[in-house]
Amino acid sequence: MKLSRKMKRYLSLYVLFVLFLNFGIINVYAEGDPLTVVNNLSNFIFSLIRAIGMILLGFGVVQVGLSLKSHDASQRANGFLTVAGGIIITFAKEILNLIVGG
């Protein structure tokens, strides 16, 4: 397989980049209880999910309001589905806790 000069240069840069990534690893040692770190990460992720759910909930309410003004039934149905999805996403952590029983 013949490679042009430009392709050889790109390939060598790619290989160099991969080598830098492999040899630039720094060991990091966690301090304290690892379960606390996992719980903190879980709380952070669920707070992000809650924020997304609140945004969807607000968007759904606006969509329902606009559909009531324009008398559009399909937009109203989509708005109620968006509101329902926003509620489920907002309370995802509580729903999972109820399912798991924790």
Kinemage of the C-alpha trace (Angstrom):
@kinemage 1
@onewidth
@group {chain A} dominant
@subgroup {mainchain}
@vectorlist {calphas} color= white
{ca met a 1} P 0.000 0.000 0.000
{ca lys a 2} L 1.532 3.252 -1.133
{ca leu a 3} L 0.987 6.290 1.051
{ca ser a 4} L 1.510 9.801 -0.077
{ca arg a 5} L 3.787 12.107 1.831
{ca lys a 6} L 0.845 13.876 3.383
{ca met a 7} L -0.726 10.613 4.579
{ca lys a 8} L 2.612 9.428 6.041
{ca arg a 9} L 2.848 12.671 7.969
{ca tyr a 10} L -0.703 12.317 9.312
{ca leu a 11} L -0.045 8.704 10.249
{ca ser a 12} L 3.156 9.589 12.094
{ca leu a 13} L 1.391 12.399 13.962
{ca tyr a 14} L -1.383 9.999 14.922
{ca val a 15} L 1.101 7.383 16.185
{ca leu a 16} L 2.960 10.059 18.149
{ca phe a 17} L -0.301 11.265 19.692
{ca val a 18} L -1.268 7.717 20.728
{ca leu a 19} L 2.158 7.156 22.277
{ca phe a 20} L 1.904 10.396 24.245
{ca leu a 21} L -1.494 9.323 25.551
{ca asn a 22} L -0.182 5.921 26.630
{ca phe a 23} L 2.985 7.139 28.319
{ca gly a 24} L 1.470 10.219 29.914
{ca ile a 25} L -0.554 8.259 32.461
{ca ile a 26} L -0.386 9.576 36.008
{ca asn a 27} L -1.367 7.374 38.918
{ca val a 28} L -3.998 8.930 41.132
{ca tyr a 29} L -4.702 7.498 44.538
{ca ala a 30} L -8.100 8.138 46.072
{ca glu a 31} L -8.263 9.140 49.690
{ca gly a 32} L -11.031 8.095 52.008
{ca asp a 33} L -13.948 5.766 51.490
{ca pro a 34} L -14.511 4.826 47.834
{ca leu a 35} L -18.228 4.377 48.476
{ca thr a 36} L -18.488 8.064 49.398
{ca val a 37} L -16.918 9.029 46.078
{ca val a 38} L -19.384 6.835 44.187
{ca asn a 39} L -22.324 8.291 46.126
{ca asn a 40} L -21.151 11.837 45.407
{ca leu a 41} L -20.844 11.033 41.705
{ca ser a 42} L -24.294 9.442 41.735
{ca asn a 43} L -25.795 12.515 43.397
{ca phe a 44} L -24.121 14.780 40.843
{ca ile a 45} L -25.374 12.732 37.881
{ca phe a 46} L -28.902 12.592 39.279
{ca ser a 47} L -28.863 16.369 39.829
{ca leu a 48} L -27.955 16.809 36.141
{ca ile a 49} L -30.767 14.443 35.160
{ca arg a 50} L -33.162 16.398 37.410
{ca ala a 51} L -32.163 19.658 35.690
{ca ile a 52} L -32.844 18.138 32.264
{ca gly a 53} L -36.209 16.884 33.516
{ca met a 54} L -37.132 20.346 34.778
{ca ile a 55} L -36.244 21.863 31.409
{ca leu a 56} L -38.437 19.293 29.635
{ca leu a 57} L -41.223 19.930 32.127
{ca gly a 58} L -41.116 23.656 31.455
{ca phe a 59} L -41.017 23.120 27.717
{ca gly a 60} L -44.022 20.799 27.937
{ca val a 61} L -46.040 23.350 29.919
{ca val a 62} L -45.267 26.027 27.333
{ca gln a 63} L -46.225 23.633 24.542
{ca val a 64} L -49.563 22.824 26.217
{ca gly a 65} L -50.244 26.534 26.725
{ca leu a 66} L -49.543 27.325 23.089
{ca ser a 67} L -51.740 24.431 21.968
{ca leu a 68} L -54.639 25.694 24.068
{ca lys a 69} L -54.297 29.090 22.419
{ca ser a 70} L -54.176 27.683 18.877
{ca his a 71} L -56.679 24.825 19.428
{ca asp a 72} L -54.212 22.277 18.031
{ca ala a 73} L -54.980 18.795 19.365
{ca ser a 74} L -51.769 17.105 18.188
{ca gln a 75} L -49.625 19.828 19.751
{ca arg a 76} L -51.628 19.459 22.972
{ca ala a 77} L -51.010 15.696 23.013
{ca asn a 78} L -47.289 16.233 22.417
{ca gly a 79} L -47.257 18.832 25.187
{ca phe a 80} L -48.864 16.464 27.690
{ca leu a 81} L -46.441 13.700 26.699
{ca thr a 82} L -43.529 16.089 27.190
{ca val a 83} L -44.888 17.112 30.608
{ca ala a 84} L -45.255 13.453 31.599
{ca gly a 85} L -41.731 12.665 30.407
{ca gly a 86} L -40.358 15.682 32.262
{ca ile a 87} L -42.034 14.548 35.483
{ca ile a 88} L -40.644 11.023 35.111
{ca ile a 89} L -37.127 12.305 34.373
{ca thr a 90} L -37.279 14.848 37.208
{ca phe a 91} L -38.182 12.211 39.776
{ca ala a 92} L -36.023 9.417 38.296
{ca lys a 93} L -33.944 8.973 41.457
{ca glu a 94} L -37.001 8.655 43.677
{ca ile a 95} L -38.640 6.229 41.236
{ca leu a 96} L -35.502 4.067 41.156
{ca asn a 97} L -35.316 4.112 44.951
{ca leu a 98} L -38.936 2.935 45.127
{ca ile a 99} L -38.261 0.134 42.655
{ca val a 100} L -35.051 -1.015 44.343
{ca gly a 101} L -36.433 -0.476 47.830
{ca gly a 102} L -33.460 1.441 49.151
